[in-house]
């Protein structure tokens, strides 16, 4: 199951873990990504906390925690090659994995149809 936030993060939920990244729309708006700041593994973050930063040639933007939980892994390949956020934002360009502490928070997130509608006029 893939969910989206109004802040342009996506998360792919597998059991009690989710992989998190930025959406195609976000990377299009940012332009060429040149740096990412990823959260620390083991860090507990609440929903809407700033989990990291993505910087491009045009701007810097916070990456927000889509759900509360513990960061279990970060994408070291993305840290080494931030352009993965542009070339494969929904795949190799993922940011971090989180162990969900409150799965009920997923119900408030957007599905693909709602997210497409949100970004249609953006």
ZAKEKE-758948 format. One line per field, with one value per residue: residue number from 0; residue in three letters; x, y, z of N, C-alpha, C, O in turn. Coordinates in nm, 3 decimals. Layout:
N
pos c(NUM|...) $
code c(ala|...) $
nu c(X|...) $
nv c(Y|...) $
nw c(Z|...) $
cau c(X|...) $
cav c(Y|...) $
caw c(Z|...) $
cu c(X|...) $
cv c(Y|...) $
cw c(Z|...) $
ou c(X|...) $
ov c(Y|...) $
ow c(Z|...) $
// end
This chain:
122
pos c(0|1|2|3|4|5|6|7|8|9|10|11|12|13|14|15|16|17|18|19|20|21|22|23|24|25|26|27|28|29|30|31|32|33|34|35|36|37|38|39|40|41|42|43|44|45|46|47|48|49|50|51|52|53|54|55|56|57|58|59|60|61|62|63|64|65|66|67|68|69|70|71|72|73|74|75|76|77|78|79|80|81|82|83|84|85|86|87|88|89|90|91|92|93|94|95|96|97|98|99|100|101|102|103|104|105|106|107|108|109|110|111|112|113|114|115|116|117|118|119|120|121) $
code c(unk|unk|unk|unk|unk|unk|unk|unk|unk|unk|unk|unk|unk|unk|unk|unk|unk|unk|unk|unk|unk|unk|unk|unk|unk|unk|unk|unk|unk|unk|unk|unk|unk|unk|unk|unk|unk|unk|unk|unk|unk|unk|unk|unk|unk|unk|unk|unk|unk|unk|unk|unk|unk|unk|unk|unk|unk|unk|unk|unk|unk|unk|unk|unk|unk|unk|unk|unk|unk|unk|unk|unk|unk|unk|unk|unk|unk|unk|unk|unk|unk|unk|unk|unk|unk|unk|unk|unk|unk|unk|unk|unk|unk|unk|unk|unk|unk|unk|unk|unk|unk|unk|unk|unk|unk|unk|unk|unk|unk|unk|unk|unk|unk|unk|unk|unk|unk|unk|unk|unk|unk|unk) $
nu c(0.085|0.062|0.088|0.032|0.145|0.025|0.241|0.405|0.544|0.593|0.486|0.552|0.389|0.465|0.360|0.443|0.617|0.743|0.858|0.997|0.987|1.038|0.793|0.733|0.627|0.731|1.011|1.020|0.941|1.148|1.378|1.715|1.843|2.088|2.184|2.113|1.982|1.961|1.762|1.870|1.939|1.739|1.621|1.334|1.048|0.779|0.465|0.465|0.696|1.013|1.206|1.422|1.623|1.606|1.803|1.825|1.938|1.778|1.634|1.579|1.420|1.218|1.186|0.917|0.799|0.584|0.430|0.417|0.701|0.988|1.300|1.444|1.625|1.840|1.887|2.180|2.291|2.154|2.245|2.507|2.468|2.275|2.120|1.962|1.717|1.594|1.615|1.496|1.263|1.061|1.171|1.485|1.556|1.460|1.425|1.425|1.352|1.083|0.963|0.639|0.461|0.200|-0.031|-0.284|-0.264|-0.224|-0.467|-0.539|-0.384|-0.321|-0.454|-0.341|-0.511|-0.629|-0.396|-0.303|-0.508|-0.467|-0.223|-0.270|-0.339|-0.127) $
nv c(-0.118|0.216|0.540|0.897|1.227|1.559|1.718|1.620|1.376|1.028|0.704|0.364|0.102|-0.187|-0.434|-0.362|-0.166|0.111|0.246|0.554|0.845|1.123|1.266|1.238|1.478|1.654|1.636|1.730|1.997|2.087|2.060|1.985|1.771|1.813|1.755|1.563|1.541|1.303|1.128|1.006|0.663|0.473|0.686|0.823|0.961|1.191|1.208|1.448|1.571|1.717|1.522|1.519|1.688|1.813|1.936|2.141|2.274|2.492|2.530|2.461|2.209|2.085|1.747|1.576|1.370|1.121|0.951|0.855|0.706|0.482|0.540|0.303|0.248|0.413|0.552|0.503|0.505|0.711|0.928|0.930|0.972|1.206|1.266|1.050|1.095|1.244|1.091|0.845|0.869|0.720|0.479|0.375|0.614|0.642|0.763|0.694|0.426|0.338|0.214|0.167|0.332|0.390|0.273|0.360|0.618|0.611|0.617|0.881|0.974|1.042|0.868|0.748|0.863|1.085|1.228|1.288|1.454|1.666|1.769|1.841|2.105|2.242) $
nw c(0.000|-0.091|0.034|0.055|0.155|0.225|0.222|0.032|0.065|0.017|0.126|0.146|0.267|0.444|0.626|0.956|0.896|0.708|0.401|0.317|0.111|-0.117|-0.337|-0.695|-0.786|-0.590|-0.633|-0.892|-0.851|-0.690|-0.847|-0.952|-0.719|-0.475|-0.224|0.067|0.393|0.625|0.873|1.200|1.252|1.467|1.590|1.741|1.605|1.586|1.408|1.154|1.246|1.159|0.959|0.796|0.546|0.218|-0.038|-0.322|-0.639|-0.655|-0.414|-0.060|0.129|0.393|0.499|0.606|0.875|0.790|0.946|1.292|1.450|1.469|1.324|1.122|0.925|0.693|0.366|0.247|-0.006|-0.129|0.017|-0.071|-0.342|-0.419|-0.643|-0.703|-0.591|-0.782|-1.021|-0.962|-0.776|-0.650|-0.607|-0.602|-0.489|-0.229|0.112|0.398|0.633|0.846|1.154|1.232|1.488|1.535|1.359|1.291|1.206|0.936|0.805|0.772|0.571|0.219|-0.066|-0.390|-0.586|-0.452|-0.395|-0.652|-0.736|-0.555|-0.644|-0.902|-0.976|-0.883) $
cau c(0.000|0.136|0.012|0.098|0.112|0.007|0.374|0.472|0.618|0.520|0.532|0.509|0.370|0.478|0.345|0.452|0.728|0.716|0.968|0.954|1.064|0.965|0.717|0.775|0.590|0.826|1.142|1.001|0.937|1.279|1.485|1.824|1.877|2.234|2.220|2.005|2.014|1.873|1.753|1.953|1.877|1.704|1.553|1.188|0.993|0.632|0.408|0.484|0.830|1.109|1.289|1.541|1.621|1.651|1.847|1.845|2.001|1.681|1.573|1.590|1.288|1.215|1.117|0.841|0.765|0.443|0.368|0.505|0.771|1.133|1.378|1.516|1.728|1.846|1.938|2.317|2.315|2.099|2.337|2.624|2.426|2.143|2.043|1.866|1.586|1.538|1.608|1.410|1.211|0.973|1.244|1.620|1.570|1.392|1.501|1.444|1.247|1.031|0.875|0.521|0.417|0.055|-0.078|-0.410|-0.231|-0.225|-0.599|-0.551|-0.299|-0.387|-0.424|-0.286|-0.612|-0.640|-0.271|-0.302|-0.600|-0.400|-0.111|-0.314|-0.338|-0.013) $
cav c(0.000|0.342|0.656|1.024|1.336|1.688|1.778|1.556|1.254|0.903|0.594|0.231|0.028|-0.332|-0.478|-0.252|-0.083|0.188|0.312|0.693|0.926|1.239|1.231|1.289|1.620|1.727|1.647|1.821|2.135|2.121|2.061|1.891|1.752|1.811|1.716|1.518|1.520|1.194|1.115|0.904|0.534|0.458|0.805|0.821|1.087|1.198|1.251|1.590|1.617|1.725|1.402|1.542|1.803|1.789|2.062|2.137|2.396|2.602|2.551|2.356|2.177|1.985|1.621|1.554|1.234|1.101|0.879|0.841|0.579|0.477|0.524|0.176|0.241|0.527|0.516|0.554|0.529|0.844|1.023|0.933|1.020|1.268|1.273|0.939|1.152|1.291|0.988|0.734|0.912|0.620|0.353|0.385|0.743|0.646|0.835|0.616|0.331|0.366|0.116|0.243|0.320|0.410|0.245|0.430|0.745|0.589|0.645|1.024|1.007|1.042|0.762|0.805|0.947|1.211|1.303|1.338|1.568|1.773|1.827|1.871|2.249|2.301) $
caw c(0.000|-0.096|0.079|0.029|0.245|0.158|0.216|-0.082|0.093|-0.006|0.206|0.104|0.392|0.439|0.764|1.052|0.851|0.587|0.331|0.296|0.017|-0.170|-0.456|-0.826|-0.786|-0.506|-0.697|-1.008|-0.799|-0.635|-0.946|-0.928|-0.578|-0.458|-0.087|0.155|0.534|0.666|1.019|1.263|1.278|1.608|1.638|1.744|1.557|1.581|1.281|1.119|1.282|1.049|0.961|0.716|0.456|0.081|-0.098|-0.467|-0.690|-0.643|-0.281|0.041|0.182|0.499|0.477|0.729|0.913|0.756|1.058|1.408|1.458|1.487|1.201|1.131|0.821|0.601|0.234|0.232|-0.149|-0.158|0.077|-0.159|-0.474|-0.399|-0.768|-0.705|-0.556|-0.909|-1.124|-0.920|-0.646|-0.589|-0.599|-0.545|-0.422|-0.098|0.214|0.520|0.672|0.980|1.219|1.272|1.628|1.539|1.224|1.264|1.138|0.791|0.749|0.741|0.457|0.090|-0.161|-0.513|-0.651|-0.378|-0.411|-0.790|-0.735|-0.481|-0.721|-1.040|-1.002|-0.811) $
cu c(0.090|0.041|0.097|0.058|0.090|0.139|0.463|0.574|0.530|0.569|0.469|0.507|0.379|0.475|0.350|0.568|0.687|0.847|0.916|1.046|0.985|0.901|0.780|0.745|0.691|0.960|1.135|1.007|1.074|1.385|1.594|1.863|2.028|2.277|2.096|2.061|1.913|1.871|1.848|1.875|1.857|1.629|1.402|1.138|0.841|0.589|0.422|0.618|0.915|1.203|1.419|1.524|1.667|1.685|1.868|1.915|1.909|1.639|1.612|1.450|1.302|1.143|1.050|0.812|0.616|0.363|0.467|0.575|0.920|1.200|1.462|1.629|1.724|1.913|2.077|2.351|2.265|2.190|2.460|2.592|2.286|2.059|1.947|1.726|1.516|1.515|1.514|1.347|1.125|1.041|1.376|1.642|1.496|1.484|1.529|1.329|1.210|0.944|0.759|0.489|0.267|0.000|-0.208|-0.385|-0.236|-0.359|-0.616|-0.468|-0.377|-0.355|-0.379|-0.385|-0.622|-0.513|-0.261|-0.392|-0.537|-0.296|-0.150|-0.302|-0.221|0.094) $
cv c(0.124|0.455|0.781|1.126|1.463|1.764|1.711|1.449|1.136|0.800|0.466|0.145|-0.122|-0.382|-0.359|-0.158|-0.007|0.245|0.450|0.763|1.049|1.200|1.288|1.438|1.702|1.743|1.732|1.967|2.179|2.140|1.963|1.886|1.735|1.763|1.667|1.502|1.419|1.182|1.007|0.776|0.521|0.576|0.786|0.958|1.079|1.241|1.402|1.648|1.628|1.606|1.421|1.666|1.757|1.926|2.041|2.264|2.517|2.632|2.439|2.333|2.072|1.861|1.588|1.406|1.212|1.031|0.873|0.706|0.595|0.456|0.398|0.165|0.371|0.480|0.579|0.581|0.667|0.952|1.041|0.993|1.079|1.275|1.156|0.988|1.206|1.176|0.873|0.763|0.807|0.484|0.372|0.515|0.754|0.709|0.751|0.519|0.359|0.251|0.195|0.223|0.339|0.395|0.318|0.564|0.732|0.628|0.791|1.064|0.990|0.915|0.828|0.898|1.083|1.295|1.363|1.461|1.690|1.844|1.872|2.021|2.319|2.348) $
cw c(0.000|-0.057|0.055|0.134|0.163|0.148|0.111|-0.045|0.053|0.094|0.156|0.229|0.365|0.583|0.859|1.020|0.725|0.533|0.294|0.196|-0.022|-0.303|-0.583|-0.834|-0.707|-0.576|-0.823|-0.962|-0.750|-0.742|-0.903|-0.781|-0.566|-0.319|-0.015|0.295|0.584|0.818|1.070|1.281|1.429|1.665|1.632|1.702|1.555|1.441|1.269|1.168|1.156|1.062|0.885|0.630|0.319|0.021|-0.247|-0.509|-0.673|-0.500|-0.186|0.096|0.291|0.449|0.610|0.750|0.882|0.865|1.173|1.405|1.475|1.352|1.215|1.030|0.741|0.472|0.214|0.086|-0.189|-0.100|-0.014|-0.295|-0.465|-0.526|-0.782|-0.670|-0.681|-1.007|-1.090|-0.784|-0.576|-0.575|-0.526|-0.468|-0.290|0.005|0.338|0.540|0.815|1.029|1.279|1.420|1.641|1.398|1.190|1.194|0.986|0.729|0.711|0.619|0.326|0.011|-0.291|-0.583|-0.583|-0.394|-0.552|-0.800|-0.666|-0.567|-0.861|-1.071|-0.934|-0.906) $
ou c(0.182|-0.070|0.218|-0.049|0.132|0.149|0.582|0.675|0.407|0.682|0.349|0.611|0.311|0.575|0.271|0.613|0.605|0.934|0.804|1.168|0.877|0.951|0.869|0.827|0.732|1.017|1.232|1.070|1.112|1.473|1.569|1.910|2.088|2.395|1.987|2.173|1.793|1.967|1.900|1.758|1.945|1.579|1.348|1.180|0.783|0.665|0.393|0.650|0.892|1.271|1.516|1.425|1.755|1.605|1.922|1.947|1.955|1.611|1.669|1.372|1.385|1.051|1.117|0.802|0.531|0.241|0.588|0.517|0.972|1.164|1.542|1.719|1.618|1.987|2.088|2.432|2.327|2.210|2.509|2.677|2.188|1.937|1.857|1.627|1.393|1.409|1.457|1.373|1.118|0.978|1.379|1.737|1.471|1.606|1.645|1.225|1.294|0.863|0.778|0.491|0.210|-0.014|-0.240|-0.475|-0.251|-0.363|-0.699|-0.480|-0.485|-0.244|-0.379|-0.345|-0.624|-0.520|-0.216|-0.356|-0.553|-0.285|-0.070|-0.259|-0.217|0.197) $
ov c(0.136|0.466|0.772|1.116|1.472|1.863|1.740|1.432|1.146|0.809|0.459|0.118|-0.176|-0.374|-0.265|-0.081|-0.056|0.287|0.463|0.742|1.075|1.111|1.373|1.516|1.809|1.852|1.800|2.050|2.295|2.225|1.870|1.986|1.653|1.732|1.722|1.454|1.446|1.220|0.926|0.778|0.554|0.569|0.739|1.060|0.974|1.302|1.475|1.762|1.557|1.590|1.348|1.738|1.672|2.019|1.940|2.350|2.631|2.748|2.338|2.426|1.982|1.869|1.574|1.329|1.278|1.049|0.885|0.606|0.706|0.366|0.386|0.082|0.431|0.382|0.693|0.669|0.734|1.056|1.152|1.056|1.013|1.290|1.161|0.929|1.213|1.166|0.811|0.691|0.806|0.386|0.385|0.525|0.865|0.709|0.737|0.527|0.399|0.196|0.279|0.111|0.309|0.494|0.336|0.618|0.831|0.669|0.823|1.176|0.931|0.861|0.951|1.002|1.186|1.417|1.477|1.559|1.803|1.967|1.935|2.058|2.442|2.401) $
ow c(0.081|-0.107|0.036|0.195|0.048|0.076|0.103|-0.113|0.055|0.143|0.128|0.289|0.278|0.654|0.845|1.105|0.646|0.609|0.245|0.197|0.032|-0.372|-0.578|-0.883|-0.752|-0.577|-0.857|-1.027|-0.765|-0.729|-0.826|-0.725|-0.636|-0.299|-0.033|0.314|0.586|0.885|0.993|1.320|1.508|1.777|1.531|1.756|1.527|1.366|1.364|1.135|1.058|1.164|0.907|0.640|0.307|0.029|-0.291|-0.427|-0.675|-0.467|-0.226|0.109|0.283|0.367|0.713|0.655|0.941|0.875|1.152|1.363|1.494|1.276|1.308|1.046|0.724|0.471|0.170|0.056|-0.272|-0.163|-0.033|-0.358|-0.498|-0.517|-0.866|-0.714|-0.685|-1.068|-1.180|-0.688|-0.453|-0.535|-0.404|-0.389|-0.243|-0.011|0.379|0.474|0.896|0.954|1.366|1.470|1.745|1.325|1.073|1.130|0.915|0.613|0.625|0.570|0.324|0.019|-0.302|-0.635|-0.651|-0.406|-0.568|-0.865|-0.712|-0.563|-0.931|-1.180|-0.927|-0.862) $
// end
